[in-house]
């Protein structure tokens, strides 16, 4: 059977030093776990065909469409602050690019598709648990309205992989606006390849930031756009309690999408120092440190662009520093504006920053659940009758009561109707997030019993995070003490 997929592979047409051509390793006995039918249709693909034996063979890397031009992308990166000049796709292969129904070019990548020249001794495969985690969290992030890579399909390979123990293998078909990273620029900068840097920057501008091409200094403007997108993205992470876990420069998308979900997690009780990643022993990527790390990563990007910004390095440094200085105020504006909306405020006044900060401080001191606190504030915003449900989340209920007095005084200065305010708050304060203990339960059922019912149910709940869904109310609850997850794992 001839396989027809509408690929148009611009990245594969870049010079050979940008990538390595490689054929995916065929899976043993692939079995479909799930196809994202809605996403497939948006890409112009037939979800029924993808779920067919022929489609599953493509998703598993066992059959390569004639229009595909599979490559493993080259990149470098700072990993926990230490620079590695060559990383690259060690277990992922860019199968090709598809123009979706909005006219946007999207990458289709197979993650866990076998060894590549960048595997560095690894097997190039993925275990089932990390594949399910990325599928769950990436789709949850999209439903929450946060820019993210997407999951088109998950496939069990029918093979085993060796990690800390023998585990069932799987593969993720991932979709992204781009897989170019800050580390991609670092790869060429580390080699002194200014021509490669220029080709890459021009490619990114043409594909993702075409308006920048007309600027007087397009490469400086490119940096400015990336700074803005990263500031807004990290603010959105913090507003839902998300912790990426491994914000290395090779895990930072140049287009401001959340990418590379490894030991990622969502906070339960609010604490800015929260860390889940088993490999982040120093807390470098803790929840509250993510804005600073994003700024640090962007500085690394700026360093690679200096030869393109100006002929004289001193002049380039000054100009890049001016752009980088915009990160902090842009992040703070996005974050504080988002907090104001979460508190039911239609405008942001200077004193609102302190008001929101004092709530967060009280939440941290009283181990209040981040998601439930803000969700229950939606009803409390209508009047004191809703306070009881919020008070129960605080070790010292009086801490909330003292804050609520100031909050209600501020709400009285707004013109918005109480019901309209509650509805607006419910649109930004989710009832459901992919809580860690729920994800672990899904993974345990799938890995130990080959049971995907919990996975399917969780995906159904997370598709509508801002709706109450009374029949699934238990999914909104934080973990019981015996259910708490203290560590998450990368899975590589």
Buried (B, 14 or more C-beta within 10 A) or exposed (E): EEBEBBBEBBBBEBEEBBBBEBEBBBBBEBBBBBBBBEBBEBBEBEBEBBBBEBBBBBBBBBBBBEBBBBBBBBBBBBBEEEEBEBBBBBBBBBBBBBBBEEEEBBBBBBBBBBBBBBBEEEBBBBBBBBBBBBBBBBBBBBBBBBBBBBBBBBBBBBBBBEBEEEBBBBBBBBBBBBBBBBBBBBBBBBBEBBEBBBBBBBBBBEBBBEEBEEBEBBBBBBBBBBBBBBBBBBBBBBBBBBBBBBBBBBBBBBBBBBBBBBBBBBBBBBBBEBBBBEBBEEEBBBBBBBBBBBBBBBBBBBBBBBBBBBEEEEEBBEBBEEBBEBBEEBBBBBBBBBBBBBBBBEEBEEEBBEBBEBBBBBBBBBBBBBBBBBBBBBBBBBEEEBBEBBBEBBEEBEBBBEBBEBBBEBBEEEEBEEEEBBEBBBEBBBBBBBBBBBBBBBBEBBBEEEEBEBBEBBBEBBBBBBEEBEEBEEBBBBBEEEBEBEEBBBBB
